[in-house]
Amino acid sequence: MITCPVCDATIDVDEEDLDEGDPLSCDECGASLHVVSISPLELQSDDESDEDDDEDFDDFDEEDEDEEEEEEEEEDW
Ligand SMILES: [Zn+2]
């Protein structure tokens, strides 16, 4: 049983037919995948470029989310 590393859907491919470097595609999410290793079976999405190390973080506004102040006082029942 092979699962898509992108969406976790089951890909209907016989593991025995796979070789390292074989291209696959996921029917579910359409991702282009390839086999990185067969034992253990490992798939990688072609969209994930490992070489690209500068990740463009969208300016993450880290605003204080302290609005939910949980003041749980012990209640006497
Ligand atoms: Zn998928």
N, CA, C, O and the ligand as a Tripos MOL2 file, in Angstrom:
@<TRIPOS>MOLECULE
protein
  309   307    78     0     0
PROTEIN
NO_CHARGES

@<TRIPOS>ATOM
      1 N           0.8560   -1.2040    0.0000 N.3       1 MET1
      2 CA          0.0000    0.0000    0.0000 C.3       1 MET1
      3 C           0.8890    1.2500    0.0000 C.2       1 MET1
      4 O           1.7900    1.3850    0.8270 O.2       1 MET1
      5 N           0.6280    2.1200   -0.9030 N.am      2 ILE2
      6 CA          1.4280    3.3290   -1.0220 C.3       2 ILE2
      7 C           0.5520    4.5250   -0.7030 C.2       2 ILE2
      8 O          -0.5920    4.6180   -1.1470 O.2       2 ILE2
      9 N           1.0950    5.4080    0.0520 N.am      3 THR3
     10 CA          0.3180    6.6080    0.3260 C.3       3 THR3
     11 C           1.0490    7.8350   -0.1900 C.2       3 THR3
     12 O           2.2760    7.9240   -0.1710 O.2       3 THR3
     13 N           0.2530    8.7560   -0.6420 N.am      4 CYS4
     14 CA          0.7860    9.9990   -1.1750 C.3       4 CYS4
     15 C           1.3650   10.8280   -0.0340 C.2       4 CYS4
     16 O           0.6920   11.0500    0.9730 O.2       4 CYS4
     17 N           2.5970   11.2840   -0.1800 N.am      5 PRO5
     18 CA          3.1920   12.0940    0.8850 C.3       5 PRO5
     19 C           2.5670   13.4770    0.9940 C.2       5 PRO5
     20 O           2.7590   14.1830    1.9840 O.2       5 PRO5
     21 N           1.8260   13.8490   -0.0230 N.am      6 VAL6
     22 CA          1.2270   15.1830   -0.0020 C.3       6 VAL6
     23 C          -0.1340   15.1610    0.6690 C.2       6 VAL6
     24 O          -0.4110   15.9590    1.5640 O.2       6 VAL6
     25 N          -0.9790   14.2400    0.2300 N.am      7 CYS7
     26 CA         -2.3530   14.2780    0.7450 C.3       7 CYS7
     27 C          -2.7340   13.0050    1.4960 C.2       7 CYS7
     28 O          -3.8570   12.8780    1.9850 O.2       7 CYS7
     29 N          -1.8030   12.0730    1.5830 N.am      8 ASP8
     30 CA         -2.0600   10.8370    2.3240 C.3       8 ASP8
     31 C          -3.0840    9.9260    1.6820 C.2       8 ASP8
     32 O          -3.5570    8.9780    2.3100 O.2       8 ASP8
     33 N          -3.4190   10.1980    0.4700 N.am      9 ALA9
     34 CA         -4.3500    9.3080   -0.2110 C.3       9 ALA9
     35 C          -3.6120    8.0380   -0.6180 C.2       9 ALA9
     36 O          -2.3950    8.0350   -0.7980 O.2       9 ALA9
     37 N          -4.3550    6.9970   -0.7530 N.am     10 THR10
     38 CA         -3.7470    5.7440   -1.1810 C.3      10 THR10
     39 C          -3.5360    5.7600   -2.6860 C.2      10 THR10
     40 O          -4.4440    6.0780   -3.4540 O.2      10 THR10
     41 N          -2.3450    5.4180   -3.0840 N.am     11 ILE11
     42 CA         -2.0560    5.3670   -4.5090 C.3      11 ILE11
     43 C          -2.0610    3.9070   -4.9380 C.2      11 ILE11
     44 O          -1.3980    3.0570   -4.3430 O.2      11 ILE11
     45 N          -2.8120    3.6500   -5.9620 N.am     12 ASP12
     46 CA         -3.0220    2.2750   -6.3760 C.3      12 ASP12
     47 C          -1.8940    1.8110   -7.2990 C.2      12 ASP12
     48 O          -2.0550    1.7400   -8.5170 O.2      12 ASP12
     49 N          -0.7750    1.5040   -6.6990 N.am     13 VAL13
     50 CA          0.3720    1.0520   -7.4730 C.3      13 VAL13
     51 C           0.9690   -0.1470   -6.7550 C.2      13 VAL13
     52 O           1.0100   -0.1980   -5.5250 O.2      13 VAL13
     53 N           1.4140   -1.0740   -7.5150 N.am     14 ASP14
     54 CA          2.0420   -2.2400   -6.9120 C.3      14 ASP14
     55 C           3.4730   -1.8990   -6.5210 C.2      14 ASP14
     56 O           4.2960   -1.5420   -7.3640 O.2      14 ASP14
     57 N           3.7480   -2.0140   -5.2500 N.am     15 GLU15
     58 CA          5.0820   -1.6620   -4.7670 C.3      15 GLU15
     59 C           6.1750   -2.4390   -5.4840 C.2      15 GLU15
     60 O           7.2890   -1.9520   -5.6760 O.2      15 GLU15
     61 N           5.8340   -3.6360   -5.8650 N.am     16 GLU16
     62 CA          6.8450   -4.4860   -6.4930 C.3      16 GLU16
     63 C           7.2380   -3.9740   -7.8700 C.2      16 GLU16
     64 O           8.3050   -4.2940   -8.3940 O.2      16 GLU16
     65 N           6.3640   -3.1830   -8.4310 N.am     17 ASP17
     66 CA          6.6650   -2.6590   -9.7530 C.3      17 ASP17
     67 C           7.5110   -1.4040   -9.7130 C.2      17 ASP17
     68 O           7.9270   -0.8820  -10.7470 O.2      17 ASP17
     69 N           7.7560   -0.9320   -8.5200 N.am     18 LEU18
     70 CA          8.4340    0.3500   -8.4200 C.3      18 LEU18
     71 C           9.9460    0.1940   -8.3420 C.2      18 LEU18
     72 O          10.4720   -0.7870   -7.8160 O.2      18 LEU18
     73 N          10.6070    1.1730   -8.8700 N.am     19 ASP19
     74 CA         12.0490    1.2500   -8.7710 C.3      19 ASP19
     75 C          12.4250    2.6330   -8.2920 C.2      19 ASP19
     76 O          11.6600    3.5880   -8.4260 O.2      19 ASP19
     77 N          13.6080    2.7220   -7.7360 N.am     20 GLU20
     78 CA         14.0610    4.0380   -7.3120 C.3      20 GLU20
     79 C          14.0650    4.9920   -8.5000 C.2      20 GLU20
     80 O          14.5450    4.6690   -9.5860 O.2      20 GLU20
     81 N          13.5250    6.1510   -8.2620 N.am     21 GLY21
     82 CA         13.5170    7.1560   -9.3160 C.3      21 GLY21
     83 C          12.2870    7.1030  -10.1960 C.2      21 GLY21
     84 O          12.0930    7.9680  -11.0510 O.2      21 GLY21
     85 N          11.4550    6.0960   -9.9940 N.am     22 ASP22
     86 CA         10.2480    6.0120  -10.7940 C.3      22 ASP22
     87 C           9.3270    7.1890  -10.5100 C.2      22 ASP22
     88 O           9.1130    7.5670   -9.3580 O.2      22 ASP22
     89 N           8.7950    7.7500  -11.5620 N.am     23 PRO23
     90 CA          7.8300    8.8330  -11.3610 C.3      23 PRO23
     91 C           6.4440    8.2610  -11.0720 C.2      23 PRO23
     92 O           6.0500    7.2220  -11.6020 O.2      23 PRO23
     93 N           5.7440    8.9560  -10.2400 N.am     24 LEU24
     94 CA          4.3710    8.5810   -9.9170 C.3      24 LEU24
     95 C           3.5560    9.8540   -9.8800 C.2      24 LEU24
     96 O           4.0880   10.9590   -9.7710 O.2      24 LEU24
     97 N           2.2840    9.6770   -9.9720 N.am     25 SER25
     98 CA          1.4680   10.8460   -9.6960 C.3      25 SER25
     99 C           0.2680   10.4140   -8.9040 C.2      25 SER25
    100 O          -0.2450    9.3050   -9.0510 O.2      25 SER25
    101 N          -0.1600   11.3120   -8.0680 N.am     26 CYS26
    102 CA         -1.2600   10.9990   -7.1810 C.3      26 CYS26
    103 C          -2.5670   11.3570   -7.8660 C.2      26 CYS26
    104 O          -2.7550   12.4820   -8.3310 O.2      26 CYS26
    105 N          -3.4570   10.3910   -7.9200 N.am     27 ASP27
    106 CA         -4.7510   10.6480   -8.5420 C.3      27 ASP27
    107 C          -5.5710   11.6390   -7.7360 C.2      27 ASP27
    108 O          -6.4060   12.3760   -8.2600 O.2      27 ASP27
    109 N          -5.2970   11.6230   -6.4470 N.am     28 GLU28
    110 CA         -6.1330   12.3870   -5.5360 C.3      28 GLU28
    111 C          -5.8250   13.8870   -5.6060 C.2      28 GLU28
    112 O          -6.7270   14.7090   -5.7680 O.2      28 GLU28
    113 N          -4.5610   14.2210   -5.4840 N.am     29 CYS29
    114 CA         -4.2090   15.6460   -5.4490 C.3      29 CYS29
    115 C          -3.4070   16.0610   -6.6750 C.2      29 CYS29
    116 O          -3.0870   17.2380   -6.8440 O.2      29 CYS29
    117 N          -3.0870   15.1010   -7.5230 N.am     30 GLY30
    118 CA         -2.4080   15.4430   -8.7570 C.3      30 GLY30
    119 C          -0.9320   15.7610   -8.5960 C.2      30 GLY30
    120 O          -0.2910   16.2510   -9.5260 O.2      30 GLY30
    121 N          -0.3980   15.4830   -7.4190 N.am     31 ALA31
    122 CA          1.0070   15.8030   -7.1800 C.3      31 ALA31
    123 C           1.9080   14.9060   -8.0160 C.2      31 ALA31
    124 O           1.6200   13.7290   -8.2310 O.2      31 ALA31
    125 N           2.9900   15.4850   -8.4740 N.am     32 SER32
    126 CA          4.0000   14.6670   -9.1420 C.3      32 SER32
    127 C           4.9390   14.1390   -8.0810 C.2      32 SER32
    128 O           5.5000   14.8890   -7.2810 O.2      32 SER32
    129 N           5.0940   12.8430   -8.0960 N.am     33 LEU33
    130 CA          5.9240   12.2100   -7.0780 C.3      33 LEU33
    131 C           6.9920   11.3920   -7.7590 C.2      33 LEU33
    132 O           6.9000   11.0770   -8.9460 O.2      33 LEU33
    133 N           7.9970   11.0550   -6.9990 N.am     34 HIS34
    134 CA          8.9060   10.0460   -7.4910 C.3      34 HIS34
    135 C           9.3860    9.1910   -6.3340 C.2      34 HIS34
    136 O           9.3440    9.5960   -5.1720 O.2      34 HIS34
    137 N           9.8330    8.0220   -6.6780 N.am     35 VAL35
    138 CA         10.2770    7.0780   -5.6670 C.3      35 VAL35
    139 C          11.7090    7.4160   -5.2870 C.2      35 VAL35
    140 O          12.6010    7.4060   -6.1340 O.2      35 VAL35
    141 N          11.9230    7.7120   -4.0280 N.am     36 VAL36
    142 CA         13.2940    7.9900   -3.6100 C.3      36 VAL36
    143 C          13.9910    6.7270   -3.1210 C.2      36 VAL36
    144 O          15.2010    6.5690   -3.2840 O.2      36 VAL36
    145 N          13.2290    5.8500   -2.5340 N.am     37 SER37
    146 CA         13.8320    4.5830   -2.1640 C.3      37 SER37
    147 C          12.7480    3.5330   -2.0890 C.2      37 SER37
    148 O          11.5800    3.8400   -1.8510 O.2      37 SER37
    149 N          13.1470    2.2880   -2.2960 N.am     38 ILE38
    150 CA         12.1220    1.2490   -2.3020 C.3      38 ILE38
    151 C          12.1260    0.4050   -1.0310 C.2      38 ILE38
    152 O          11.1440   -0.2710   -0.7230 O.2      38 ILE38
    153 N          13.2210    0.4470   -0.3090 N.am     39 SER39
    154 CA         13.1610   -0.2730    0.9710 C.3      39 SER39
    155 C          13.8630    0.5260    2.0600 C.2      39 SER39
    156 O          15.0930    0.5250    2.1140 O.2      39 SER39
    157 N          13.1430    1.1880    2.9040 N.am     40 PRO40
    158 CA         11.6780    1.2330    2.8770 C.3      40 PRO40
    159 C          11.1760    2.1250    1.7540 C.2      40 PRO40
    160 O          11.8790    3.0140    1.2750 O.2      40 PRO40
    161 N           9.9820    1.8720    1.3630 N.am     41 LEU41
    162 CA          9.4140    2.6500    0.2820 C.3      41 LEU41
    163 C           9.2260    4.0990    0.7030 C.2      41 LEU41
    164 O           8.5980    4.4130    1.7140 O.2      41 LEU41
    165 N           9.7920    4.9510   -0.1110 N.am     42 GLU42
    166 CA          9.6990    6.3610    0.2200 C.3      42 GLU42
    167 C           9.3950    7.1540   -1.0360 C.2      42 GLU42
    168 O          10.0700    7.0250   -2.0570 O.2      42 GLU42
    169 N           8.3860    7.9570   -0.9380 N.am     43 LEU43
    170 CA          8.0380    8.8010   -2.0670 C.3      43 LEU43
    171 C           8.3210   10.2400   -1.7250 C.2      43 LEU43
    172 O           8.2760   10.6570   -0.5680 O.2      43 LEU43
    173 N           8.6120   10.9800   -2.7600 N.am     44 GLN44
    174 CA          8.8120   12.3950   -2.5120 C.3      44 GLN44
    175 C           8.0570   13.1860   -3.5670 C.2      44 GLN44
    176 O           7.9700   12.8030   -4.7330 O.2      44 GLN44
    177 N           7.5290   14.2760   -3.1190 N.am     45 SER45
    178 CA          6.8290   15.1400   -4.0420 C.3      45 SER45
    179 C           7.8360   15.9450   -4.8400 C.2      45 SER45
    180 O           8.7820   16.5010   -4.2830 O.2      45 SER45
    181 N           7.6290   16.0030   -6.1320 N.am     46 ASP46
    182 CA          8.5350   16.7830   -6.9670 C.3      46 ASP46
    183 C           8.3800   18.2760   -6.7160 C.2      46 ASP46
    184 O           9.2470   19.0780   -7.0640 O.2      46 ASP46
    185 N           7.2830   18.6190   -6.1200 N.am     47 ASP47
    186 CA          7.0600   20.0410   -5.8580 C.3      47 ASP47
    187 C           7.9290   20.5480   -4.7280 C.2      47 ASP47
    188 O           8.2540   21.7330   -4.6520 O.2      47 ASP47
    189 N           8.2970   19.6320   -3.8570 N.am     48 GLU48
    190 CA          9.1630   20.0350   -2.7580 C.3      48 GLU48
    191 C          10.5890   20.0840   -3.2520 C.2      48 GLU48
    192 O          11.2100   19.0460   -3.4820 O.2      48 GLU48
    193 N          11.0980   21.2580   -3.4110 N.am     49 SER49
    194 CA         12.4790   21.3380   -3.8550 C.3      49 SER49
    195 C          13.3670   21.4920   -2.6340 C.2      49 SER49
    196 O          13.3730   22.5190   -1.9540 O.2      49 SER49
    197 N          14.0980   20.4530   -2.3910 N.am     50 ASP50
    198 CA         14.9540   20.4570   -1.2150 C.3      50 ASP50
    199 C          16.0970   21.4530   -1.3480 C.2      50 ASP50
    200 O          16.6390   21.9490   -0.3610 O.2      50 ASP50
    201 N          16.4460   21.7300   -2.6040 N.am     51 GLU51
    202 CA         17.5920   22.6030   -2.8050 C.3      51 GLU51
    203 C          17.2690   24.0430   -2.4290 C.2      51 GLU51
    204 O          18.1320   24.8360   -2.0540 O.2      51 GLU51
    205 N          16.0150   24.3250   -2.5460 N.am     52 ASP52
    206 CA         15.5890   25.6880   -2.2460 C.3      52 ASP52
    207 C          15.5530   25.8990   -0.7470 C.2      52 ASP52
    208 O          14.6120   25.4800   -0.0730 O.2      52 ASP52
    209 N          16.5470   26.5280   -0.2470 N.am     53 ASP53
    210 CA         16.5590   26.6420    1.2030 C.3      53 ASP53
    211 C          16.0010   27.9440    1.7210 C.2      53 ASP53
    212 O          15.6570   28.0720    2.8960 O.2      53 ASP53
    213 N          15.9170   28.9110    0.8250 N.am     54 ASP54
    214 CA         15.3270   30.1370    1.3800 C.3      54 ASP54
    215 C          13.8140   30.0600    1.2590 C.2      54 ASP54
    216 O          13.2200   30.2060    0.1910 O.2      54 ASP54
    217 N          13.2550   29.8300    2.3860 N.am     55 GLU55
    218 CA         11.8120   29.7400    2.4190 C.3      55 GLU55
    219 C          11.2210   31.1210    2.5580 C.2      55 GLU55
    220 O          11.5610   31.8970    3.4510 O.2      55 GLU55
    221 N          10.3380   31.3840    1.6530 N.am     56 ASP56
    222 CA          9.7100   32.6930    1.7060 C.3      56 ASP56
    223 C           8.5690   32.6830    2.6900 C.2      56 ASP56
    224 O           7.4390   32.3080    2.3790 O.2      56 ASP56
    225 N           8.8900   33.0900    3.8330 N.am     57 PHE57
    226 CA          7.8260   33.1870    4.8110 C.3      57 PHE57
    227 C           7.0090   34.4250    4.5060 C.2      57 PHE57
    228 O           7.5400   35.5330    4.4230 O.2      57 PHE57
    229 N           5.7590   34.2330    4.3470 N.am     58 ASP58
    230 CA          4.9130   35.4150    4.2540 C.3      58 ASP58
    231 C           5.0040   36.1230    5.5830 C.2      58 ASP58
    232 O           4.9180   35.5180    6.6510 O.2      58 ASP58
    233 N           5.1760   37.3850    5.4840 N.am     59 ASP59
    234 CA          5.3440   38.1150    6.7330 C.3      59 ASP59
    235 C           4.3040   37.6860    7.7470 C.2      59 ASP59
    236 O           3.1130   37.9840    7.6510 O.2      59 ASP59
    237 N           4.8050   37.0030    8.6760 N.am     60 PHE60
    238 CA          3.9160   36.4330    9.6600 C.3      60 PHE60
    239 C           3.6810   37.4360   10.7680 C.2      60 PHE60
    240 O           4.5640   37.7220   11.5770 O.2      60 PHE60
    241 N           2.5090   37.9450   10.7840 N.am     61 ASP61
    242 CA          2.2030   38.9040   11.8380 C.3      61 ASP61
    243 C           1.9620   38.1760   13.1340 C.2      61 ASP61
    244 O           0.9060   37.5870   13.3660 O.2      61 ASP61
    245 N           2.9460   38.2350   13.9470 N.am     62 GLU62
    246 CA          2.7480   37.5500   15.2120 C.3      62 GLU62
    247 C           2.2010   38.5170   16.2400 C.2      62 GLU62
    248 O           2.9120   39.0900   17.0650 O.2      62 GLU62
    249 N           0.9200   38.6580   16.1370 N.am     63 GLU63
    250 CA          0.3110   39.5560   17.1020 C.3      63 GLU63
    251 C           0.0350   38.7970   18.3760 C.2      63 GLU63
    252 O          -0.2060   37.5900   18.3900 O.2      63 GLU63
    253 N           0.0800   39.5250   19.3890 N.am     64 ASP64
    254 CA         -0.1810   38.8680   20.6640 C.3      64 ASP64
    255 C          -1.5860   38.3120   20.6940 C.2      64 ASP64
    256 O          -2.5760   39.0350   20.5860 O.2      64 ASP64
    257 N          -1.6350   37.0510   20.8390 N.am     65 GLU65
    258 CA         -2.9570   36.4380   20.8970 C.3      65 GLU65
    259 C          -3.2770   36.0520   22.3340 C.2      65 GLU65
    260 O          -3.5220   34.8960   22.6790 O.2      65 GLU65
    261 N          -3.2580   37.0490   23.1000 N.am     66 ASP66
    262 CA         -3.4660   36.7810   24.5290 C.3      66 ASP66
    263 C          -4.8830   37.0960   24.9540 C.2      66 ASP66
    264 O          -5.1810   37.3240   26.1260 O.2      66 ASP66
    265 N          -5.7350   37.0980   23.9600 N.am     67 GLU67
    266 CA         -7.0810   37.5090   24.3100 C.3      67 GLU67
    267 C          -7.8000   36.4510   25.1280 C.2      67 GLU67
    268 O          -8.6980   36.7410   25.9180 O.2      67 GLU67
    269 N          -7.3850   35.2460   24.9170 N.am     68 GLU68
    270 CA         -8.0510   34.1870   25.6570 C.3      68 GLU68
    271 C          -7.3480   33.9520   26.9810 C.2      68 GLU68
    272 O          -6.5320   33.0440   27.1390 O.2      68 GLU68
    273 N          -7.6820   34.7640   27.8700 N.am     69 GLU69
    274 CA         -7.0690   34.5750   29.1720 C.3      69 GLU69
    275 C          -7.8580   33.5580   29.9660 C.2      69 GLU69
    276 O          -9.0380   33.7270   30.2740 O.2      69 GLU69
    277 N          -7.1720   32.5370   30.2660 N.am     70 GLU70
    278 CA         -7.8980   31.4940   30.9740 C.3      70 GLU70
    279 C          -7.6350   31.6030   32.4650 C.2      70 GLU70
    280 O          -6.6060   31.1730   32.9860 O.2      70 GLU70
    281 N          -8.5710   32.1720   33.0930 N.am     71 GLU71
    282 CA         -8.4220   32.2650   34.5330 C.3      71 GLU71
    283 C          -9.3450   31.2590   35.1750 C.2      71 GLU71
    284 O         -10.4800   31.5630   35.5440 O.2      71 GLU71
    285 N          -8.8440   30.0910   35.2930 N.am     72 GLU72
    286 CA         -9.7020   29.0570   35.8360 C.3      72 GLU72
    287 C          -9.4930   28.9610   37.3420 C.2      72 GLU72
    288 O          -8.5240   28.3890   37.8430 O.2      72 GLU72
    289 N         -10.4150   29.5280   37.9950 N.am     73 GLU73
    290 CA        -10.3110   29.4460   39.4380 C.3      73 GLU73
    291 C         -10.9930   28.1840   39.9250 C.2      73 GLU73
    292 O         -11.9730   27.7210   39.3410 O.2      73 GLU73
    293 N         -10.4980   27.6770   40.9250 N.am     74 GLU74
    294 CA        -11.1080   26.4550   41.4350 C.3      74 GLU74
    295 C         -12.4880   26.7700   41.9900 C.2      74 GLU74
    296 O         -12.6960   27.6490   42.8280 O.2      74 GLU74
    297 N         -13.3840   26.0060   41.4720 N.am     75 GLU75
    298 CA        -14.7500   26.2580   41.8930 C.3      75 GLU75
    299 C         -15.1550   25.2610   42.9570 C.2      75 GLU75
    300 O         -14.8680   24.0680   42.8600 O.2      75 GLU75
    301 N         -15.8060   25.7550   43.9400 N.am     76 ASP76
    302 CA        -16.3310   24.8420   44.9390 C.3      76 ASP76
    303 C         -17.6770   24.3320   44.5030 C.2      76 ASP76
    304 O         -18.6000   25.1170   44.2860 O.2      76 ASP76
    305 N         -17.7970   23.0980   44.3780 N.am     77 TRP77
    306 CA        -19.0680   22.5360   43.9230 C.3      77 TRP77
    307 C         -20.0000   22.3160   45.0930 C.2      77 TRP77
    308 O         -21.1230   21.8480   44.9090 O.2      77 TRP77
    309 ZN         -1.9140   13.1570   -3.1720 Zn       78 ZN78
@<TRIPOS>BOND
     1     1     2 1
     2     2     3 1
     3     3     4 2
     4     3     5 am
     5     5     6 1
     6     6     7 1
     7     7     8 2
     8     7     9 am
     9     9    10 1
    10    10    11 1
    11    11    12 2
    12    11    13 am
    13    13    14 1
    14    14    15 1
    15    15    16 2
    16    15    17 am
    17    17    18 1
    18    18    19 1
    19    19    20 2
    20    19    21 am
    21    21    22 1
    22    22    23 1
    23    23    24 2
    24    23    25 am
    25    25    26 1
    26    26    27 1
    27    27    28 2
    28    27    29 am
    29    29    30 1
    30    30    31 1
    31    31    32 2
    32    31    33 am
    33    33    34 1
    34    34    35 1
    35    35    36 2
    36    35    37 am
    37    37    38 1
    38    38    39 1
    39    39    40 2
    40    39    41 am
    41    41    42 1
    42    42    43 1
    43    43    44 2
    44    43    45 am
    45    45    46 1
    46    46    47 1
    47    47    48 2
    48    47    49 am
    49    49    50 1
    50    50    51 1
    51    51    52 2
    52    51    53 am
    53    53    54 1
    54    54    55 1
    55    55    56 2
    56    55    57 am
    57    57    58 1
    58    58    59 1
    59    59    60 2
    60    59    61 am
    61    61    62 1
    62    62    63 1
    63    63    64 2
    64    63    65 am
    65    65    66 1
    66    66    67 1
    67    67    68 2
    68    67    69 am
    69    69    70 1
    70    70    71 1
    71    71    72 2
    72    71    73 am
    73    73    74 1
    74    74    75 1
    75    75    76 2
    76    75    77 am
    77    77    78 1
    78    78    79 1
    79    79    80 2
    80    79    81 am
    81    81    82 1
    82    82    83 1
    83    83    84 2
    84    83    85 am
    85    85    86 1
    86    86    87 1
    87    87    88 2
    88    87    89 am
    89    89    90 1
    90    90    91 1
    91    91    92 2
    92    91    93 am
    93    93    94 1
    94    94    95 1
    95    95    96 2
    96    95    97 am
    97    97    98 1
    98    98    99 1
    99    99   100 2
   100    99   101 am
   101   101   102 1
   102   102   103 1
   103   103   104 2
   104   103   105 am
   105   105   106 1
   106   106   107 1
   107   107   108 2
   108   107   109 am
   109   109   110 1
   110   110   111 1
   111   111   112 2
   112   111   113 am
   113   113   114 1
   114   114   115 1
   115   115   116 2
   116   115   117 am
   117   117   118 1
   118   118   119 1
   119   119   120 2
   120   119   121 am
   121   121   122 1
   122   122   123 1
   123   123   124 2
   124   123   125 am
   125   125   126 1
   126   126   127 1
   127   127   128 2
   128   127   129 am
   129   129   130 1
   130   130   131 1
   131   131   132 2
   132   131   133 am
   133   133   134 1
   134   134   135 1
   135   135   136 2
   136   135   137 am
   137   137   138 1
   138   138   139 1
   139   139   140 2
   140   139   141 am
   141   141   142 1
   142   142   143 1
   143   143   144 2
   144   143   145 am
   145   145   146 1
   146   146   147 1
   147   147   148 2
   148   147   149 am
   149   149   150 1
   150   150   151 1
   151   151   152 2
   152   151   153 am
   153   153   154 1
   154   154   155 1
   155   155   156 2
   156   155   157 am
   157   157   158 1
   158   158   159 1
   159   159   160 2
   160   159   161 am
   161   161   162 1
   162   162   163 1
   163   163   164 2
   164   163   165 am
   165   165   166 1
   166   166   167 1
   167   167   168 2
   168   167   169 am
   169   169   170 1
   170   170   171 1
   171   171   172 2
   172   171   173 am
   173   173   174 1
   174   174   175 1
   175   175   176 2
   176   175   177 am
   177   177   178 1
   178   178   179 1
   179   179   180 2
   180   179   181 am
   181   181   182 1
   182   182   183 1
   183   183   184 2
   184   183   185 am
   185   185   186 1
   186   186   187 1
   187   187   188 2
   188   187   189 am
   189   189   190 1
   190   190   191 1
   191   191   192 2
   192   191   193 am
   193   193   194 1
   194   194   195 1
   195   195   196 2
   196   195   197 am
   197   197   198 1
   198   198   199 1
   199   199   200 2
   200   199   201 am
   201   201   202 1
   202   202   203 1
   203   203   204 2
   204   203   205 am
   205   205   206 1
   206   206   207 1
   207   207   208 2
   208   207   209 am
   209   209   210 1
   210   210   211 1
   211   211   212 2
   212   211   213 am
   213   213   214 1
   214   214   215 1
   215   215   216 2
   216   215   217 am
   217   217   218 1
   218   218   219 1
   219   219   220 2
   220   219   221 am
   221   221   222 1
   222   222   223 1
   223   223   224 2
   224   223   225 am
   225   225   226 1
   226   226   227 1
   227   227   228 2
   228   227   229 am
   229   229   230 1
   230   230   231 1
   231   231   232 2
   232   231   233 am
   233   233   234 1
   234   234   235 1
   235   235   236 2
   236   235   237 am
   237   237   238 1
   238   238   239 1
   239   239   240 2
   240   239   241 am
   241   241   242 1
   242   242   243 1
   243   243   244 2
   244   243   245 am
   245   245   246 1
   246   246   247 1
   247   247   248 2
   248   247   249 am
   249   249   250 1
   250   250   251 1
   251   251   252 2
   252   251   253 am
   253   253   254 1
   254   254   255 1
   255   255   256 2
   256   255   257 am
   257   257   258 1
   258   258   259 1
   259   259   260 2
   260   259   261 am
   261   261   262 1
   262   262   263 1
   263   263   264 2
   264   263   265 am
   265   265   266 1
   266   266   267 1
   267   267   268 2
   268   267   269 am
   269   269   270 1
   270   270   271 1
   271   271   272 2
   272   271   273 am
   273   273   274 1
   274   274   275 1
   275   275   276 2
   276   275   277 am
   277   277   278 1
   278   278   279 1
   279   279   280 2
   280   279   281 am
   281   281   282 1
   282   282   283 1
   283   283   284 2
   284   283   285 am
   285   285   286 1
   286   286   287 1
   287   287   288 2
   288   287   289 am
   289   289   290 1
   290   290   291 1
   291   291   292 2
   292   291   293 am
   293   293   294 1
   294   294   295 1
   295   295   296 2
   296   295   297 am
   297   297   298 1
   298   298   299 1
   299   299   300 2
   300   299   301 am
   301   301   302 1
   302   302   303 1
   303   303   304 2
   304   303   305 am
   305   305   306 1
   306   306   307 1
   307   307   308 2
@<TRIPOS>SUBSTRUCTURE
     1 MET1         2 RESIDUE 1 A MET
     2 ILE2         6 RESIDUE 1 A ILE
     3 THR3        10 RESIDUE 1 A THR
     4 CYS4        14 RESIDUE 1 A CYS
     5 PRO5        18 RESIDUE 1 A PRO
     6 VAL6        22 RESIDUE 1 A VAL
     7 CYS7        26 RESIDUE 1 A CYS
     8 ASP8        30 RESIDUE 1 A ASP
     9 ALA9        34 RESIDUE 1 A ALA
    10 THR10       38 RESIDUE 1 A THR
    11 ILE11       42 RESIDUE 1 A ILE
    12 ASP12       46 RESIDUE 1 A ASP
    13 VAL13       50 RESIDUE 1 A VAL
    14 ASP14       54 RESIDUE 1 A ASP
    15 GLU15       58 RESIDUE 1 A GLU
    16 GLU16       62 RESIDUE 1 A GLU
    17 ASP17       66 RESIDUE 1 A ASP
    18 LEU18       70 RESIDUE 1 A LEU
    19 ASP19       74 RESIDUE 1 A ASP
    20 GLU20       78 RESIDUE 1 A GLU
    21 GLY21       82 RESIDUE 1 A GLY
    22 ASP22       86 RESIDUE 1 A ASP
    23 PRO23       90 RESIDUE 1 A PRO
    24 LEU24       94 RESIDUE 1 A LEU
    25 SER25       98 RESIDUE 1 A SER
    26 CYS26      102 RESIDUE 1 A CYS
    27 ASP27      106 RESIDUE 1 A ASP
    28 GLU28      110 RESIDUE 1 A GLU
    29 CYS29      114 RESIDUE 1 A CYS
    30 GLY30      118 RESIDUE 1 A GLY
    31 ALA31      122 RESIDUE 1 A ALA
    32 SER32      126 RESIDUE 1 A SER
    33 LEU33      130 RESIDUE 1 A LEU
    34 HIS34      134 RESIDUE 1 A HIS
    35 VAL35      138 RESIDUE 1 A VAL
    36 VAL36      142 RESIDUE 1 A VAL
    37 SER37      146 RESIDUE 1 A SER
    38 ILE38      150 RESIDUE 1 A ILE
    39 SER39      154 RESIDUE 1 A SER
    40 PRO40      158 RESIDUE 1 A PRO
    41 LEU41      162 RESIDUE 1 A LEU
    42 GLU42      166 RESIDUE 1 A GLU
    43 LEU43      170 RESIDUE 1 A LEU
    44 GLN44      174 RESIDUE 1 A GLN
    45 SER45      178 RESIDUE 1 A SER
    46 ASP46      182 RESIDUE 1 A ASP
    47 ASP47      186 RESIDUE 1 A ASP
    48 GLU48      190 RESIDUE 1 A GLU
    49 SER49      194 RESIDUE 1 A SER
    50 ASP50      198 RESIDUE 1 A ASP
    51 GLU51      202 RESIDUE 1 A GLU
    52 ASP52      206 RESIDUE 1 A ASP
    53 ASP53      210 RESIDUE 1 A ASP
    54 ASP54      214 RESIDUE 1 A ASP
    55 GLU55      218 RESIDUE 1 A GLU
    56 ASP56      222 RESIDUE 1 A ASP
    57 PHE57      226 RESIDUE 1 A PHE
    58 ASP58      230 RESIDUE 1 A ASP
    59 ASP59      234 RESIDUE 1 A ASP
    60 PHE60      238 RESIDUE 1 A PHE
    61 ASP61      242 RESIDUE 1 A ASP
    62 GLU62      246 RESIDUE 1 A GLU
    63 GLU63      250 RESIDUE 1 A GLU
    64 ASP64      254 RESIDUE 1 A ASP
    65 GLU65      258 RESIDUE 1 A GLU
    66 ASP66      262 RESIDUE 1 A ASP
    67 GLU67      266 RESIDUE 1 A GLU
    68 GLU68      270 RESIDUE 1 A GLU
    69 GLU69      274 RESIDUE 1 A GLU
    70 GLU70      278 RESIDUE 1 A GLU
    71 GLU71      282 RESIDUE 1 A GLU
    72 GLU72      286 RESIDUE 1 A GLU
    73 GLU73      290 RESIDUE 1 A GLU
    74 GLU74      294 RESIDUE 1 A GLU
    75 GLU75      298 RESIDUE 1 A GLU
    76 ASP76      302 RESIDUE 1 A ASP
    77 TRP77      306 RESIDUE 1 A TRP
    78 ZN78       309 GROUP 0 **** ****
